[in-house]
Amino acid sequence: MALSPLMAVMQSAARKAARHLLRDFGEVENLQISRKGPADFVSNADKKAEEIIFENLRRDRPGFGFILEEGGIAKGTDKQNTFIVDPLDGTTNFLHGIPHFAISIALEREGELIAGLVYNPAVDEMFYAEKGKGAYLDAQRAMGAIRLRGAHRENFNEGLFATGMPFLGKPGHAQFLKGLHKVMAKTAGVRRYGSAALDLAWTAAGRYDGYWERDLKPWDVAAGIVIAREAGLKVWELDNDAADINGHNPMSGNIITANEHLITELKGCIEGG
């Protein structure tokens, strides 16, 4: 499938930023043994990647607004279109030399998420989708882009699920552990890989059967929501009876996704925690 002009612009910006991230990622291992450690270095890498994405998107789509993880809100003259950018999702992985991190870029139009990409430059996997056009993976090992469809598994006890765990300084540890215990007791397993954007993309690709997490930010999940929905998955808010996000970013930051056969039981386990 040929890229639309919008998606071509978004992917070009992501790939340009990725070249700098990969160069910096190659330096992280050398910094692990230093007394100061790589934290400041990674912070600068994050900001530089965001600057590259911002400059390229602003040039190619002048007037569009931005919600940036590092830079905050940058208003544009075009009030209908806003890019939502996370230049480095999975910062802790990056910090420790783990090649599981991503650039995430989404476009919100008149309050609705209509396009998104999640790109892991370490393995050259580009997940992307636009509303009504399907979700795709363009990977180095693939012969062109392949269409994504979420797993069709119907038996909850056969499912493999992903989540994010609250860490130091985050609330909700006890609530999370109760829900995790229920899911672990009923399923084939749970994984925690450290990138919400990639968790959503991997679920869209059928690598996981579902994913949930609380207390996320818009830039963590905006692109992944589009990809998951276009792969045929349900994307709901946790702790909300009116569960369907309907294409919009969950303001609560509490998200769950799976296919129609599994999502109700998964939600029940987590919220029942």
C-alpha positions as CSV (number, residue, x, y, z in Angstrom):
1,M,0.0,0.0,0.0
2,A,1.4,3.4,-1.0
3,L,1.9,5.9,1.8
4,S,-0.4,8.9,1.9
5,P,1.3,12.3,1.8
6,L,0.6,12.7,5.5
7,M,2.0,9.4,6.5
8,A,5.1,9.9,4.3
9,V,5.8,13.1,6.1
10,M,5.3,11.5,9.5
11,Q,7.6,8.6,8.7
12,S,10.3,10.8,7.2
13,A,10.4,12.8,10.4
14,A,10.6,9.7,12.5
15,R,13.4,8.1,10.5
16,K,15.5,11.3,10.6
17,A,15.1,11.5,14.4
18,A,15.9,7.7,14.6
19,R,19.3,8.1,13.0
20,H,20.3,10.4,15.9
21,L,18.8,8.1,18.5
22,L,20.6,5.1,17.1
23,R,23.9,7.0,17.2
24,D,23.3,8.0,20.8
25,F,22.1,4.5,21.7
26,G,25.4,3.2,20.6
27,E,27.1,5.4,23.2
28,V,24.9,4.3,26.1
29,E,26.9,1.0,26.8
30,N,30.1,3.0,27.2
31,L,28.4,5.3,29.6
32,Q,27.0,2.5,31.8
33,I,30.3,2.1,33.6
34,S,30.9,5.8,34.2
35,R,30.3,7.2,37.7
36,K,27.8,9.8,36.5
37,G,26.0,7.3,34.4
38,P,24.1,7.9,31.1
39,A,21.0,9.7,32.5
40,D,21.9,13.2,31.4
41,F,23.1,11.9,28.0
42,V,19.8,10.1,27.4
43,S,17.8,13.2,28.4
44,N,19.7,15.2,25.8
45,A,19.1,12.4,23.1
46,D,15.4,12.6,23.9
47,K,15.2,16.3,23.5
48,K,17.3,16.3,20.3
49,A,15.1,13.7,18.7
50,E,12.0,15.8,19.5
51,E,13.6,18.9,18.0
52,I,14.3,17.0,14.8
53,I,10.7,15.7,14.6
54,F,9.2,19.1,15.4
55,E,11.4,20.9,12.8
56,N,10.5,18.5,10.1
57,L,6.8,18.3,10.7
58,R,6.5,22.0,11.2
59,R,8.3,22.5,7.8
60,D,6.1,20.0,6.0
61,R,2.8,20.8,7.7
62,P,3.1,24.5,8.6
63,G,0.4,25.7,10.9
64,F,-0.3,22.4,12.6
65,G,-0.2,22.4,16.4
66,F,1.9,20.1,18.6
67,I,1.7,18.3,21.9
68,L,5.3,17.4,22.7
69,E,6.4,15.2,25.6
70,E,9.5,17.4,26.3
71,G,8.4,20.7,24.8
72,G,4.8,20.9,25.9
73,I,2.1,22.5,23.7
74,A,3.1,24.5,20.6
75,K,0.0,26.1,19.2
76,G,-0.4,26.5,15.4
77,T,-2.5,28.6,13.1
78,D,-4.4,25.5,12.0
79,K,-6.7,24.8,15.0
80,Q,-8.0,21.5,13.6
81,N,-4.7,19.5,13.4
82,T,-2.4,18.6,16.2
83,F,0.6,16.3,16.2
84,I,1.2,14.3,19.4
85,V,4.9,13.4,19.7
86,D,6.9,11.1,22.0
87,P,10.4,11.1,20.7
88,L,11.6,8.3,23.0
89,D,9.0,5.9,24.5
90,G,10.9,3.4,26.6
91,T,13.5,5.8,28.0
92,T,14.5,3.4,30.8
93,N,15.2,0.6,28.3
94,F,17.3,3.1,26.2
95,L,19.1,4.2,29.4
96,H,20.1,0.6,30.1
97,G,21.1,-0.4,26.6
98,I,18.0,-2.5,25.9
99,P,16.9,-2.2,22.3
100,H,13.2,-1.9,22.9
101,F,12.2,1.7,22.5
102,A,10.2,3.7,20.0
103,I,9.4,7.0,18.4
104,S,5.6,7.7,18.5
105,I,3.8,10.3,16.4
106,A,0.1,10.7,16.1
107,L,-2.2,13.3,14.4
108,E,-5.3,14.5,16.1
109,R,-7.9,16.2,13.9
110,E,-10.8,18.1,15.4
111,G,-10.4,16.0,18.6
112,E,-10.1,12.6,16.9
113,L,-7.0,10.5,16.4
114,I,-6.7,9.8,12.7
115,A,-3.1,8.7,12.1
116,G,-0.3,7.2,14.1
117,L,3.1,5.6,13.8
118,V,5.3,3.7,16.3
119,Y,8.8,3.1,15.1
120,N,11.5,1.0,16.8
121,P,14.7,2.0,15.1
122,A,16.8,-0.6,16.9
123,V,15.1,-3.4,14.9
124,D,13.8,-1.2,12.1
125,E,10.1,-1.9,12.6
126,M,7.6,0.8,11.6
127,F,4.0,0.2,12.7
128,Y,1.5,2.7,11.2
129,A,-2.1,3.3,10.5
130,E,-4.6,5.9,9.3
131,K,-8.3,5.9,10.2
132,G,-10.2,3.7,7.7
133,K,-7.1,2.5,5.9
134,G,-5.9,-0.3,8.1
135,A,-2.8,-0.9,10.1
136,Y,0.5,-2.0,8.7
137,L,4.1,-3.1,9.6
138,D,7.0,-2.1,7.5
139,A,10.0,-4.1,8.7
140,Q,13.5,-4.7,7.4
141,R,12.9,-8.4,7.1
142,A,9.5,-8.1,5.3
143,M,8.9,-7.8,1.6
144,G,7.1,-4.5,1.8
145,A,4.4,-3.5,4.3
146,I,2.2,-6.2,5.7
147,R,-1.4,-5.7,7.0
148,L,-1.9,-6.0,10.7
149,R,-4.8,-7.8,12.3
150,G,-5.0,-8.5,16.0
151,A,-5.0,-12.0,17.3
152,H,-8.3,-13.8,17.0
153,R,-7.9,-16.0,20.0
154,E,-11.1,-16.6,21.9
155,N,-10.1,-18.6,24.9
156,F,-8.9,-16.3,27.7
157,N,-6.8,-19.0,29.3
158,E,-4.7,-19.3,26.2
159,G,-4.0,-15.5,26.0
160,L,-0.6,-13.7,26.4
161,F,-1.0,-10.2,27.7
162,A,1.2,-7.1,28.2
163,T,1.1,-4.4,30.8
164,G,3.1,-1.6,32.4
165,M,3.9,-1.7,36.1
166,P,3.9,1.4,38.3
167,F,7.4,2.2,39.4
168,L,9.1,4.5,41.9
169,G,7.0,7.6,42.5
170,K,3.9,6.2,40.7
171,P,0.7,5.5,42.6
172,G,-1.5,2.4,42.4
173,H,1.0,-0.4,43.3
174,A,-1.5,-2.4,45.4
175,Q,-4.3,-2.0,42.8
176,F,-2.1,-3.1,40.0
177,L,-0.8,-6.2,41.9
178,K,-4.4,-7.4,42.6
179,G,-5.4,-7.2,39.0
180,L,-2.1,-8.8,37.8
181,H,-2.6,-11.7,40.2
182,K,-6.1,-12.4,38.6
183,V,-4.8,-12.2,35.1
184,M,-1.8,-14.4,35.8
185,A,-4.0,-17.0,37.4
186,K,-6.2,-17.3,34.3
187,T,-3.9,-16.9,31.3
188,A,-0.8,-18.2,29.6
189,G,1.3,-15.3,30.8
190,V,1.9,-11.5,31.2
191,R,4.8,-9.5,29.9
192,R,6.2,-6.1,30.9
193,Y,8.6,-4.8,28.2
194,G,8.7,-1.1,29.1
195,S,7.1,0.8,26.2
196,A,3.4,1.5,26.1
197,A,3.6,2.5,22.4
198,L,5.2,-0.8,21.4
199,D,2.8,-2.7,23.7
200,L,-0.1,-1.3,21.7
201,A,1.7,-1.9,18.3
202,W,2.6,-5.5,19.3
203,T,-0.9,-6.2,20.3
204,A,-2.1,-4.9,16.9
205,A,0.4,-7.3,15.3
206,G,-1.0,-10.3,17.2
207,R,2.2,-10.8,19.3
208,Y,0.1,-10.1,22.4
209,D,-3.6,-10.9,22.9
210,G,-4.2,-7.8,24.9
211,Y,-2.7,-4.9,26.9
212,W,-3.6,-2.7,29.8
213,E,-2.0,0.1,31.8
214,R,-3.0,3.1,34.0
215,D,-1.7,6.6,34.4
216,L,-0.4,7.1,30.9
217,K,0.1,10.4,29.0
218,P,-1.4,11.2,25.6
219,W,1.9,10.9,23.8
220,D,2.4,7.4,25.3
221,V,-0.7,6.0,23.6
222,A,-2.1,8.3,20.9
223,A,-0.4,6.6,17.9
224,G,-0.8,3.1,19.3
225,I,-4.6,3.7,19.7
226,V,-4.9,4.3,16.0
227,I,-2.9,1.3,15.1
228,A,-4.7,-1.0,17.5
229,R,-8.2,0.1,16.3
230,E,-7.2,-0.2,12.6
231,A,-6.0,-3.7,13.3
232,G,-9.5,-4.6,14.4
233,L,-9.1,-4.4,18.2
234,K,-11.3,-2.8,20.8
235,V,-9.7,0.0,22.7
236,W,-11.4,1.0,25.9
237,E,-10.9,3.1,29.0
238,L,-10.3,1.3,32.3
239,D,-12.5,2.3,35.2
240,N,-15.2,3.8,32.9
241,D,-18.5,2.1,32.2
242,A,-18.7,4.1,28.9
243,A,-15.7,2.1,27.8
244,D,-15.2,2.7,24.1
245,I,-12.7,5.5,23.3
246,N,-14.3,6.0,19.9
247,G,-11.1,7.1,18.3
248,H,-10.2,9.7,21.0
249,N,-7.3,9.6,23.4
250,P,-8.4,8.5,26.9
251,M,-8.2,11.6,29.1
252,S,-7.8,9.4,32.2
253,G,-4.7,7.7,30.8
254,N,-6.1,4.3,31.7
255,I,-6.2,2.1,28.7
256,I,-7.0,-1.5,27.7
257,T,-7.1,-3.2,24.4
258,A,-7.9,-6.7,23.1
259,N,-10.2,-8.4,20.6
260,E,-13.9,-8.6,21.1
261,H,-13.7,-12.1,22.6
262,L,-11.2,-11.3,25.3
263,I,-11.6,-7.7,26.3
264,T,-14.5,-8.0,28.7
265,E,-13.0,-10.7,30.7
266,L,-9.6,-8.9,30.8
267,K,-11.3,-5.7,31.9
268,G,-13.2,-7.6,34.6
269,C,-10.0,-9.1,36.1
270,I,-8.2,-5.8,36.2
271,E,-11.0,-3.6,37.5
272,G,-12.0,-6.3,39.9
273,G,-8.6,-6.1,41.4
